Amino acid sequence: MSSHPGGQTHPPLADTPLIFIDLETTGTRATRDRITEIAALRVLDGRIVDRFESLVDPDIDIPERIATLTGIDNALVAGAPVFEDIADRFEQWLGDGWLVAHNARFDYSFLRNEFRRMGREFRRRVVCTLKLSRALDKSSHHHGLDALLTRYQLEPHLPRHRAMGDTMTLFSIWQYWSRHHCTEQIETRVLDQERRRSLPAQLDPGLLDEIPSRPGVYLFYGHNQLPLYVGKSINLRSRVLSHFNNDHRNDREMKICQQTRHLEWHETAGDLGAQLLEARLIKQLSPIYNRRLRRSAGLHTWYWPTDAQAPQLAGQKTLHEDVSGTRYGMFRSRREATQALTSIVEQQRLCPRVMGLERGKGRCFAYQIGRCAGACCDQESLESHTLRAREALESLRIRHWPWEGRVAFREMASDQEVVYHLVDHWCYLGSVEDLNAAPAAQDIAFDADTYKILTRFLVNEHEGISIIPLEK
């Protein structure tokens, strides 16, 4: 008997049914795309003892590029059962065997999501032959099915990119490994895969297999669905695992891991969508371990009217309005705003009295100690002082909304998926895949975090981002 990381034991692989499985799908995203074909082989003691094969009506259109690759189009699946119709028979057929798949996270994620749509949980032990190949042959860099067939001089089972053909191909590779590696070596590598599942003990281990290596936002929840933490990444899988891999090095990460009972994620087209969604969710949920991006009770800004000698501290309302003057900086308190202006005044030898930071008449104290150029006592003209002050504050200047109304930031994903992020006067309104589905204009409020995110993208001109005005 072999030991399981949780303390249980299970039979060796040689005494356990292995279910070699492959799926064809409408795309790569398990939360959105659907299964179009299932093929599986039940293998016991190295022999095929049963087969399962079925086309599946995905109940959504099959993209042309997928149909070209697999040969499975809308006409072929017309009349085939939907997944719900075969779910009971398929689950019973699987029994308690280990699922064996190449890049098993892909196939397992699709199965779990199909059952989840039915309100059921699906859990199985999983062997990933992609990981196994890397463990058995660390000197090679290519471990796809085609690369393995070439390396081992094996003939592919046709048709390729159909579920049964790829399943038979995978089984032939497993047979090759069984001839060239001892059973104990293979089993050790398989059990290593389970031991490396470093999710907290309270979490469903199957979630680890579902996390995609795509941009998006992830959420950690504690007891009673208490929001603990919201984060974003261009690689969700890598970022989430880094939390759990580093929990022993960081007290904060350890607390998050100890309290996490559930996690979920939302895929996005790219980094811009991830940043906008992260900022929105943190404001909505106020997770206890997020300090950055939380909703502020009220922002402050330095508003400098066109005809004034100095800026004046203004509240958040000024950020929403179209004003004739200039706004500098967004601060979460009066104290923070005053400290920022004081620092600039001191660095640039501006007059704190003229800038409204000090009361009185005549020479200011800063001039007496050589830290003011003398605008308070006619040693520097007010025109020169005003020019220098505005230049010094330029780095804090808040940009005016450069469009007449709403715009859509068009972002394209690596798989050519396009998403439109709707924004109005620096307020993020949401994202849609079809501009025809864009909601009507709505009441808006200036959002500092959205402003910072979007202006960074505007300045850096990120590849894959374009802007479409929605009103003229």
MARBABA-241841 format. One record per atom (N, C-alpha, C): residue in one letter; x, y, z. Coordinates in pm, whole numbers, plus 50000, padded with zeros to 5 digits. Example, Ala and Ser with C-alpha at 12.3 -4.5 7.8 and 13.67 -1.06 7.14 Angstrom:
REM MARBABA-241841
A513194943150780A512304955050780A513204967050780S512854977550708S513674989450714S512905000350787
END
This chain:
REM MARBABA-241841
M500854988050000M500005000050000M500895012550000S500425023249935S501145035849930S500455045950018S501245055150074S500685065150164S500255077450085H499095082650122H498575094950062H498985106550150P499255118450093P499675129750175P498765132850291G497485130050281G496555133050389G496555122450497G497415112150483G497495101850584G496775089250544Q495945089250438Q495235077450394Q496165068950307T495735056950278T496495048250190T495635044450072H496295041049963H495575036849845H496385026049775P495755017649693P496475006949626P497515012549530P498585005049503P499565009249402P498885010749266L499515018349178L498935020649046L498695007648972A499574998048990A499444985348917A498144978048953D497604980649072D496374973849117D495154982849106T495284994449043T494215004249037T493785006548893P492475007048865P492055010448728P492555024348690L493135025348573L493575038148519L492625041948405I492105054148411I491185058948308I491925069048220F492385064448104F493025073448009F491925081247938I492045094347938I490925102447892I491405114347810D490585118247713D490845130347636D489505136647600L489485150047601L488285157547565L488575166547447E487575168747365E487605179647268E486595190047316T486915202647295T486105213347351T485935224647249T485095234447285T484855245847197T485925256647213G486825255147307G487865265047332G488705260847450T489445270147507T490405266947612T489985271147752R488865278247765R488455283547896R487335274947953A487665267748059A486735257848114A485485264248174T485595276648219T484445283248279T483455288448176R483895289448051R483035294847947R482785284947834D483835277947791D483725268447680D483155255147728R482805246447633R482115234047667R482745222047595I482415210247644I482935197747588I482135194147462T482865189347359T482205184647237T482405169647214E483405163747281E483625149347264E484405143847383I484045131947426I484735125047535I485155111247486A486385107547517A486845093747492A487675089347611A487475077047654A488195072047771A488445057047757L489565052547811L489925038447814L490105034147959R489465023247999R489715017548131R490815007048116V491905009348190V493075000648179V493344994348314L493494981348314L493804973848436L494914964048406D495974964748489D497114955848470D497694957148329G497694969448278G498304972148148G497464968548029R496204964248050R495344960147938R494094968747935I493624971847814I492364979047798I491214969447823V490384972747921V489284963847955V487924969847919D487874982947888D486594989047850D486865002547786R485875007447711R485985020247643R484715028347665F484905041647660F483765050847663F484045061447557E483045063847471E483235073747366E481895080047331S481865093447323S480615100147289S480875114247241L480185118047133L480095132147100L479175138947200V479345151947219V478535159347316V478085172347249D476805174947257D476285187647208D476625198547310P477495208147275P477915218247375P476855228847403D475825229247322D474745238947337D475235253247313I476405254747252I476895267647206I477585265247072D477815275846995D478465274446865D479915269946880I480345261546789I481755257346784I482485266946691P483495274246739P484225283746654P484835276646533E484915283846423E485425277946299E486845272846315R487695280246388R489085275946404R489175262846481I488255260746576I488235248246652I487725236946563A486705239746485A486165229646395A487215225246293T488015234646246T489075231446150T490125222446213L490455225046338L491475217146408L490995203146439T489785201746491T489315188746542T488455181146442G487865188346347G486915181946257G485525180746317I485345186246435I484035185846502I483365199446483D482285199746407D481575212246384D480145211246436N479385221946418N478025222246469N477155211246409A477355208246282A476545197946217A476825184246276L478095181546310L478455168346361L477845165546498V477735175946583V477215173746718V475695175546725A475095179846614A473635181246613A472995167646638G472145166846737G471515154246773G472275146246876A473535150046906A474295143147011A473725146947148P473945138647250P473425142147383P474175153947442V473495162047521V474185172247599V474855165147717F475805171947780F476575165347885F475675160147997E474665167548033E473795163548142E473135149948115D472895146947986D472235134347952D473135122247972I474465124147966I475375112847979I476145113148111A475905123448193A476715125448314A476645113548409D475445108648439D475325097548534D476005084948481R475735081848354R476335069748295R477865070948291F478365082748257F479815084848249F480455083948387E479855090148486E480435089848621E480435075748677Q479375068348652Q479335054448698Q480385046048626W480565048548498W481565041148421W482985043848472L483245056148514L484575059648564L484925051948691G483955049448776G484235042648901G485205050748985D486125043849052D487095050749138D488485050849078G488565049248945G489885048948882G490555062548879W491875062548864W492645074748847W492425079948705L492225092948690L492145098948557L493565101848509V493875097248388V495195099348330V495005107648203A495615119448199A495455128148083A496715136348061H496915140547938H498065149047905H497655163547926N498405170548010N497975183648061N496615181948127A496605173548231A495365169148295A494555180648350R495195191648384R494465203148437R493385207748341F493675207148211F492715211248110F491475202348113D491665189248099D490535180048092D489755179748224Y490485179348335Y489835178548466Y489015191148494S489535202748454S488795215148475S487485215148398F487505210248275F486275209848196F485255200348258L485695188848304L484765179448366L484165185248493R484975191248576R484485196848701R483485208048675N483745216248573N482825227148543N481525222148483E481575211548404E480335205848351E479455200548464F480055193348558F479285188248672F478825199748761R479645210048775R479275221248860R478045228548805R477945229248672R476765235548613R475495227848647M475655215048679M474525206748718M474295207148869G475125214848940G474995215649085G475645204049157R476625197549093R477285185849152R478785187849155E479405181849255E480855182049265E481425169549199F482575171249135F483245160049069F484705160149113R485115149249178R486485148449228R487075134749195R488285134849145R488995122449114R490485124549139R491185113749162R492645114149160R493075115849015V494085124048994V494475127548858V495965125248838V496325119348725V497715117848685V497915126348560C498845135648567C499155144048450C500385138348381T500195133048261T501325126948189T502285137548135L501835149948122L502765160448083L503795162648195K503305163548318K504215164748432K505075152248448L504455140748425L505185128148441L506315127348340S506065131648215S507105131548113S508285140348154R507975151948208R509055160848252R509855154848365A509195147448453A509885141148566A510745129348521L510265121848422L510995110048376L512145113648283D512045124848214D513065128748116D513355143548132K514135146848234K514405160848264K515325167548163S516005159648083S516945165447987S516245170847862S515005166847839S514275171347721S513445183747753H513235191947652H512495204447671H511095203947612H510805193847530H509505193047463H508795180347507H507545182247556H506825170847613H505385169947563G505085176347452G503775174647392G503645160747332L502415156747300L502205143247246L503005140947118D503025150747029D503765149146903D505255147446929A505785155347024A507205154247056A507535140547115L506655135247200L506895122147261L506805111047156L505875111947065L505775102046958L507055101646876T507575113246842T508815113946765T509985108446844R510085112346971R511215108147054R511225093047073Y510055087047091Y509985072647118Y509765064346991Q509685071246876Q509485064446747Q508205055946750L507115062346795L505825055646801L504915061246692E504005053146644E503045057446544E501825063546614P501345075046566P500155080946627P498915072846594H497945073346682H496645067046654H495755077746591L495205074646480L494385084346406L492915082446438P492095092846424P492525106346385P493065114246504R494145121946480R494675130846583R493715142446604H493765148346723H492885159246765H491415155146767R491205142046768R489905136546805R490115128946935A489095128247017A489275123447154A489835109347161M489265099847086M489745086147097M491135084447037G491425091346926G492755090246868G493815094946965D493585106247031D494575111347127D494645102847252T493515097147293T493535088247410T494355075847382M494175069847265M494965058047228M496445061547216T496725073347163T498115077747152T498735079047291L498005084847384L498505086347520L498755072747584F497865063347561F498035050047619F499285043347563S499565045147434S500765038947376S502025044947436I501995057947471I503155064147537I503315058447677W502195056347746W502255050347880W502845036147873Q502455028747772Q503005015347756Q504515015847734Y504975025747658Y506415027447637Y507115030047770W506545039047851W507145041847981W507175029248068S506105021448061S506035009348144S507104999248105R507494999347979R508544990147934R509934995147969H510095008247982H511435013848000H511685019648139H510655019848225H510815024548362H510115014648455C510705012348569C510075003048662C508805009248721T507885000548763T506605005148816T506785014348935E507745011049023E507965019149142E508405033249106Q509215034549000Q509675047748959Q508515056348909I507645050348828I506495057748777I505565061548892E505315052348982E504405055149093E504965066049183T506275065849205T506895076249288T506685090049226R506855090949094R506665103749025R505205108249032V504275098749023V502855102149031V502515107349170L503005100649274L502715105049410L503375118449440D504515121349374D505135134449389D504215145549341Q503455142549234Q502505152549184Q501505156349291E501005146349365E500025149349469E500665156949586R501875153249621R502525159849735R502795174649706R502955177849580R503255191649544R502015200249534R500875194549558R499655202649564R499655210049696S500075222349692S500355229449817S499195238249863L497985235449818L496845243149866L496625240750015P496055250650084P495695248550225P494785236450240A494905229750354A494185217150375A492675218750365Q492155230850395Q490705232650395Q490125234050254L490995235950155L490525238250019L490365225249942D489425225349850D489245214149758D490495213049671P491255201949676P492485200949599P492265201649449G491055198449404G490785199149261G490835213249206L490675223249294L490745237149247L492105240349187L493155234149241L494495236849192L494615233149045D493925222649004D494005218148865D493205227048771E492335235148825E491465243348742E492015257348715I492925262048799I493385275848786I494115277548654P493665286648569P494285288348437P495535297048443S496395295348346S497595303748334S497295315448243R496305323348282R495825334748204R495725347048293P495585358848234P495375370748316P494015370148386G493935376648500G492665376948570G492815381548714V491725379948788V491635384048928V491245371749011Y491855370249128Y491545359049216Y491075364249352L490245356349420L489675360249548L489825348849647F490305351949767F490385342349876F489265345549975Y488525335250016Y487435336850112Y487715328550237G487285333750351G487415326550476G486095320250517H485935317950647H484725311850702H483515320750670N482405314250634N481165321350598N481365331050482Q482225327350389Q482475335250267Q482975349350298L483705350850409L484305363750442L485425366750343P485365377950269P486445381350175P487755384250250L488785376650216L490075378450280L491035386750196Y491095383550066Y492095390149982Y491675389349836V491925400249764V491695400849619V493015404849554G493405397549452G494645400749381G494455399049232K495455403349155K495375401949009K496735397348958S496735391848838S497995387348779S497795384948630I498875385548554I498795381548415I498895366348402N499215359448513N499245344848517N498615340548649L497305337948646L496585334748769L497175322848842R497455312248768R497935299948831R499235302248908S500185308748841S501475311148905S501325320149027R500495330349017R500365339849129R499675333449249V498605326049226V497895319649337V498815309749408L499535301649330L500425291849392L501545298649471S501955310449427S503025317249499S502595320949641H501305323749660H500805326449796H501035314349885F500695302649834F500765290649917F502185285349930N503015287649829N504395283149836N505235291649930N504805304249951N505575313450034N504985315450172D503945307650206D503255310350332D504135308250454H505175299650441H506035297250557H507095308050573R507225317050474R508235327650480R507645341050520N506335342350519N505705355350539N504505353850632D504495361650740D503415360450839D502055363550777R502015373750693R500745377450632R500235366250541E501135360550459E500725349550371E500265337550454M500925335150566M500545323850651M499135325750706K498825338050748K497485340750801K496435338650693I496715343650572I495765341950462I495525327150435C496615319450428C496485305050398C495735297750508Q495995301150632Q495335294350744Q493835297150746Q493425308850699Q492015312650706Q491245309750578T491935307050468T491265305150340T490465292150338R489185293350305R488315281650292R487845279550148H487955290050069H487485288949929H488225299349846L488435296149719L488995306049628L488235305649496E488205316949430E487605317649298E488405327449215W488155327449085W488885336448998W488005340548881H488395351848820H487715356948702H488785359648597E488705352948485E489675355148378E489365368248306T490405374848258T490255387248182T491065386048054A490805395347962A491535394947834A492995398147853G493315406747949G494705410847969G494885418248099D496025425048109D496405431648233D495495443448265L495075451048164L494205462448190L492885457948253G492255447948194G491015442848251G491195437648392A492335431248418A492605425848552A492745437148653Q493455447848616Q493635458948710Q492315466048740L491515468248637L490235474948658L489295466548745L489235453548717L488355444948795L488845443548938E490145442348958E490685441449094E490295453749176A490465465749118A490135478049191A488655478449226R487805474149133R486355474349160R486005464449270L486535452249266L486175441949365L486665445549504I487845451549512I488355455449644I487455465949707K486955475349626K486045485449679K484705479349719Q484225469749641Q482945463549670Q483005454549793L484095446849807L484155436349909L484915440450034S485825450250023S486665454450136S487335442350205P488115434450133P488775422750195P489695427250308I489765419050413I490475423450534I491985424350514Y492555417450415Y494005418050394Y494395427150278N493445434350222N493755444350119N493695458150182R494765465450175R494765479150222R494755488850104R495485485250001R495525493549882R494215492249805L493805502949739L492635503449652L491295503049725R491285503349857R490005503749927R489305516949904R487985516549915R487215528749896R487565538950004S487805551049962S488145561650057S486905569750091A486865574650215A485715582450259A485605595450179G486715601050135G486685613450058G488095617550019L488285620549891L489585624749843L489715639949851H490965644649852H491245658849849H492205661549733T492145673649682T493035677749574T493395692449593W494525696349537W494885710449534W494345716349405Y493355725349418Y492725731649302Y493285745849286W493815748349167W494425761449141W493645768449030P492765777849066P492015785348964P492975792948872T492535795548753T493395801648651T493935815148695D493135823148763D493535836748798D494035838148941A494325827149010A494755827749150A496275826849161Q496805831849275Q498245831549299Q498685818349362A497755810849416A498125798549488A496975788649482P497265775849502P496205765749501P495425765849632Q494255760249628Q493425758949748Q493005744349765L492935739849888L492565725949914L491075724049888A490745714149806A489355711849768A488995697249794G487695694949809G487215681449835G486995673349709Q486465661249727Q486315651849617Q485365657049509K484415665549545K483455670749448K484175677749333T485275684349364T486035691449261T486595681949157L486865669549196L487395659649102L486345655249001H485065656449035H483995652148946H483635662748842E483955675348874E483425686348795E484415690648687D483865696448581D484675703148481D484965717248532V486205719948563V486575732848621V487565739948530S487625753348545S488505761248460S489955760748505G490155757648632G491505757248685G492125743448671T493205741448745T493965728948739T493915722048874R493815708648872R493815700848995R495125693049004Y495685693249125Y496965686649145Y496845676149256G497065663749222G497135653049320G495795648249372M495785635949419M494615630049486M495085624449619F494555629649727F495025626249860F493865621149945R494145611750032R493105605250110R492815612650241S493545623350266S493255631350385S493825645350365R493315654950444R493855668550439R495325668550480R495645660250577R497025659750626R497975654850516E497555644450445E498395639150337E498595649750228A497535657150196A497635667550094A498575678750138T498445682950263T499285693750316T500745689550320Q500995677050361Q502375672250365Q503015671950226A502225667850125A502745667149989A503115681049938L502215690849959L502505704449912L503675710449989T503735708350119T504835713550201T506175708350152S506235695750117S507485689850068S507945696549939I507005698949848I507355705449721I507805719849745V507115726949833V507475740749865V508905741449919E509245732250008E510585732250067E511655728749964Q511375718949880Q512365714649780Q512635725549677Q511615733249639Q511745743149533Q511965757449584R512135759149714R512335772349776R511185781749741L509965776249742L508775784449724L508395790649858C507525800349854C507145807149977C505925800450039P506045794950159P504895788450223P503765798050254R504085810950272R503055820850302R502235823850176V502915825950064V502215828449938V501405816149897M501925804149926M501255791649887M500125788049983G499885796450085G498755794250174G499005784350286L500255780650307L500585771050413L500915777950545E501095791150540E501495798550660E500765812050659R500285816050774R499605828850785R500595839850824G500185852450798G501005863850838G501305873050722K502045883850752K502455893450652K503955895250657G504485900450549G505915903050545G506725890450521R507995891150560R508905879950536R508495867650616C508475856350548C508135843850617C509375838450687F509145828850775F510265822950849F511225815750756A510685809050650A511545801850557A512525811350488Y512075823550457Y512985833250393Y514105836950489Q513775838450617Q514775842550715Q515875832150732I515575819650703I516615809150715I517085804450577G516775812150474G517315809250342G516605798350264R515355795050300R514635784350231R513465789450148C513395802350126C512355808450043C513055818849955A512685819249827A513325828449733A512845842849749G511835845249834G511475859049868G510245864649801A509315856049757A508075861349699A507245868649803C507485865949930C506725872150038C507215886250069C508395890250016C508935903550046C509535910149922D508945907149807D509305913549680D510725910449632Q511365900249689Q512675896149639Q512505887149515E511315881749498E510965874149379E509585878849337S509375881149209S508075885849164S507045874649179L505785878849200L504715868849212L504545861149082E504785867748967E504665860848840E505695849548829S506925852448869S507975842248866S507665830948964H507205834849082H506885824849185H505755815749137T504715821849077T503585813849030T504025804148921L504875808948830L505365800248723L506155788548780R507035791548875R507845780748935R506975770849011A505975775949080A505105767249160A504285757849071R503745763348963R502965754948873R503845744248808E505065747948773E505985738148715E506335727248818A506495731248943A506835721549047A505705711749073L504475716549056L503305708049080L502895699948958E503545702148846E503115696048720E503045680748729S503975674748802S503975660148811S502725654648879L502015663348956L500795659149025L499525662848949R499675669748836R498495674848766R497565663648721I496295665348751I495285655648711I494815659048570R494885649148483R494505651548344R492995653548332H492585662848247H491175664148214H490755652248128W489505648448142W488965637748056W489025642447911P489785635847824P490025641347690P488945638547587W487875631747628W486815628547533W485495635047578E484535635547487E483275642147518E482405633647611G482525620747602G481705611947686G482405598647707R481615587947706R482165574647731R483095570147619V484085561947658V484935555347560V485055540647598A485485532747502A485755518547526A487235516047503F487905510747605F489275506247590F489215491847537R489605490247412R489545477047346R490825469247378E490645457547441E491795449347480E491675435647415M492755431247351M492755418247283M493595408347361A493045396447385A493755385947457A494665378347363S495505369847420S496445362047340S495745352347246D494525348347279D493775339347192D492835346947098Q493125359847079Q492375368646988Q491005372547040E490685368847162E489435373547222E489515388547245V488405395647221V488385410147237V487375413847345V487775422747435V486905427647541V486975442947540Y485835449347567Y485775463947570Y485515468547714H486425476747766H486285482247902H485675496147889L484505498147946L483765510747931L484145520348043V484495532548004V484945542548101V484325556048065D483935563648168D483395577048148D483975586248255H484725596548211H485335606148305H486055598948419W486905589648380W487765582048472W486965573148567C485765569548530C484955560248609C484755547548528Y485155536248583Y485035523348515Y483595518348527L482965515948412L481555512048409L481345497148392G482385489648359G482265475248337G482855471448203S482815458548172S483405453348048S482395444847974V482445445347842V481555437447757V482355431747642E481845420747585E482485414747469E481895419947338D480765426647347D480095432147230D479655446347262L480125456047184L479785469947211L478285472547201N477585464247125N476135465847116N475455462947249A476175455847338A475625452647470A476015462947575A476685473647533A477105483847629A475895490447692P475895492147824P474755498547891P474665513247856A473515518947879A473305533147854A474135541447952A474295554247921A475035563248009A474405563248148Q475225564748250Q474745563948388Q475465574148474D474945576048596D475605585048689D476985579848721I477955588648728I479335584448750I479945592148866A481015586748918A481785593349022A483255591148993F484035601849002F485465600848976F486075590249066D486905581649008D487555571149086D489065572549071A489735574949181A491175577649177A491965565749123D491585553749163D492345541949121D492175539248973T490945540848923T490715539248779T491525549648702Y491545561848753Y492325572448689Y493795568448679K494355563648789K495785560048790K496055548348695I495165538548695I495355526848607I495325531048460L494325538848424L494145542548283L495205552248235T495595561648318T496625571048273T497955564048254R498255553848334R499485546148311R499435539548175F498285533948140F498165527348010F498235537547896L497655549347915L497695559647812L499115564647788V499865566347896V501235571347883V502135560947817N501965548347854N502855537847804N502415531847671E501185535147626E500675530347498E500865515247484H500235507747571H500375493347573H499895487047442E500675477247398E500295469847277E499005462047303G498145462047205G496885454647219G495755462747277I496025475547313I494985484347368I494685495447268S493425497147234S493015508447150S491785514747213I491445527047173I490385534647238I489335538347135I488075535747169I486955538447078I485975547747149P485855560547103P484855569647161P483435564347130L482555564647229L481195559647211L480195570947189E480565583347226E479695594747203E480495605947138K479815613847058K480455625146992K479715637947025
END
